[in-house]
Amino acid sequence: MPEGFLERVLLRKRERLKGLVLEGEAPPPRCDFLKALSEGTPPRIVAEIKRFSPSRGPLRPELDAKAQAKAYELGGAKAISVLTDEAFGGSPKDLLEVKRSVELPLLRKDFLIDPLELEESLRLGASAILLIARILPAETLLEMVKRSLDLGLEPVVEVHTERDLEKALSTPARVIGINSRDLETLRVDLKVVEALFPKVPKGKVVLAESGIRDRQDIMRLMEIGVENFLIGEALVLARDPVEKLKELLGIW
């Protein structure tokens, strides 16, 4: 990751917030993200739409968000994650387009730092939003989790360390995302999930993020009890995302 990546992203986010004005009532979420990650036979996959990676650079700059979302729905994804930050080649418009294309729950994946962005997420069609424990002070994280739940949005609190997890568990968040990728160094290690998963209390829904490339990776984590997987690069780079999803799900 380029030096100072997080700092630049957060600076840009704060500048954007200065011009963010919302009017009127936000509609309730259309789909239930928590239900999608709690029912049915695992593995359950949240398939991600992104065009760039801060570590790898361009993945598929020309990617059509609507077409990709339809492929994910056809392939058996339980929900779709949409990157809306420009660092990943995304924009809020992508979320709106995906909302109009599929009936699956949508996770807005971004570096959200202000409660105003939660109401914006509802307007864009999100059923859930990502909150990164590392970048949010404990009080802000708690405020945003509570506000999300009040709005009917499912907050997915992302953690990478035990300290992050402690912060996440001090909130009423029901979904914990364990990211194998260190946002500072960009190193990816599935051992992070293996170490933190047993420390998550029963009753919480866990979503494993990053570094999941194939069926073998999924089976490795399912052996310790993980049931939900957020997968981006492996699907974005696949020649046929429908077939790749079926492979990951074990549908032959």
N, C-alpha and C positions, 0 to 999 in steps of 0.2 A: 504494500500500500504506500502511495506517495506520502512523504513526510508531512505531517500536519493535516492529513485528510479529514479527520473528524472535526478539527478546529475550523477548517474551511467550510465544511458542510453546515455546521451549526451557525457560523457567521452568516452564511447565505440564507439559512432558515429564518434567522432573526430579522434580516432585512426584508424578507418576503412577508413576514407577519405584520410589519408596519403598514402594509397596504391591503391586508386581508380584512374585508368587511362582509359580514353575513347579514342577510335580512330575512324576516319571515321564519316560520316554523320549519324545522327539519323533519322529513318523513321518517317513520320508524324503519328499522332494518327489514329487508324483505325475507332474508333467510337466516336460519339458526346455525351459527358457526359451531357453537359448543355441541349441539346435537349431532352435527356432521362428524365430529371427532370423538363421539362417545358411542354411537350406535353402528351396528353392522360388524362384519368380520374383519379383523385387521389382516394385513396392514392397510391403513388409510393414508392416502397421499394428498397433501396440499401442493398443487402444482404451481410453479412460479413463472411469472412473465417478467423478463428483464432483458435489456439489450446490451448492457455493458457490465463489466466487473471491475472494481477499482484495482484489483490485483492482476487480472488477466487482460484487461482492456476490452476492446470490442468483442462481443460474442456473436450477436446477429443484429447489427444496427438497423437493418431493414425490416425487422420482425413486425408483423401485423398482429397487434394485440387481440383483435377480434377473432381472427382465424386461429391463432394459437389457443385462445380460450375455448373455442368450439372443439378443437382437437382434444384438449384436456378433458372436456366434458364427455366426449365420445369414448375416450380411453379409460374412463372410470375414476377420475379424480373426485375426491369428496368435497374439495373446495379449491379456490384459486387465490394465489397471492399475487398482487400487482405492485411492482415497484413504481412509486410516483415521484421519486427524487431524480433530478437531472443527472446526478452522479452515476446513475444506473441507466441513463438514456430514457428515463420515464417522465411522465407528467400526469397531473390530475386527470387530464383528458383520457388517458388510457383506462382509468378506472371507470369513467362514465361509459366508454365504448364497450368495455367488457360487460358491464352491468346490462347493457341492452342486448347482449349477444347470448348470454347463458343464464341458467336458472340456479347455479351453484352459489353457495355463500362466498363472499369475497373478503379477503384480508388486505387492508391497506398497509403496505410495508414501506415505512419511511422513517425519518428521524424526527418524530413528533415531539415537540417540546412545550406546547401551549394548549390549554383546554379549548381554545377557539378552533384549533385544528380538528378536534373531535367532532364538532358540529359540521365542519366542512366535510369531514369524511362521510357522515351520514348523507349529505347532499350528493356526494359523488357515488353513492351506492354501496358503501362498505357495510359488511355485517360484523367485521372485527377490525381491530387496529393493533399494530405492534408498538409496544413501549419498551425501550431499551434501558434496563436497569442501570447500566454503566454510565449513561449520559444524563440521567435525571437524578437530582437530589431526592432523598427519601420522601420529603414532604410533598414535593411536586409529583413524584410517582404515585403516592397515595391519593392525592387530589385527582389526578388524571384517571386512575383506576376507578375510583368512586364515581366520577363524572361519566365515564364511559358506561358503567353499569346502569346509571340513572337514565342514560340516553337509549339503552338497549343495545349498545355496541359491546362486543366481547373483547376485553383487553387481553392480549397475549403478551405477557411480560417476559422479555428475553433475558437470559442469564448466561454467563460464561464461567463464573467463579463461585465459590461458596459464599463469598461476600455479596455477590449479586443475588444469589438465591435467598440469602437471609433478608435482603431488602425486599425481594419479590414476595416472600412469605409473610411480610409484615403488612401486606395489603390483602384485600379480599379477592384478588385475581384468582380465577378458576383454571386458567390455562397458563402453563409455564413452558416457554420455549427455551430449550437448551441448545445454544449455538456452539458447534464444534470449532467455529472460526474465531480467533482472537482478533478483535477489531483494531487493535494497535499493531500487531505484527503480521496479521493475515495468515498465520499458521493454522492449519486445520488438523484436528486430531479427534477421532471418534472416541478416544479414551475419555475425553471431557464428558461426553454423554454417559459413558459407563460409570464414571466417578460420581456424577451429580444425581443421576436418576434415582439411585436408592435413597437419597436424602430428601426426595420430594414426598411429602405426606400422601398417604392413600386418600383418594377422593379428588385430588388434583389431576387434570388432564395434561399430559406431557407431549410436547411436539419437538421432535429432534430436527435440528436445522443444520444445514451445510455439510459438505463432504460425503454425501450419499450418492454414489455413482451407479450402483448396480444391485441386483437381487441379493448378492452375497453380503453387502453392507447392511441391507435391510434385515436379513436373517440374523446377522451378528447382533444387532440391537434388539431384535424381537426375543432373542434368547434370554435377555435380562428383563423383559417385560414391556419394552417400548412398543407402542401400537400406531403412533402417528408420525408422519415424516413430511417435512417440507423440502421439496426438491426443485432446484432451478436449473443450474447449468447443464446437468445431464439431459434434461428434457429440451431445453432451448437449443442445444447443439445436436440433438438427435435428428437423423434424416427423416424419421417418421415418429413424431411424438406420441401418436396413438399406440403404435407397436411398442415403443419404449415403455410407456405406462403399463401396458399389459405384461411386459417382461418383468418390470419392477413389482407388480402385483402378484406375479406368479400365475398369470392366466395364459395358458399355452394352447 
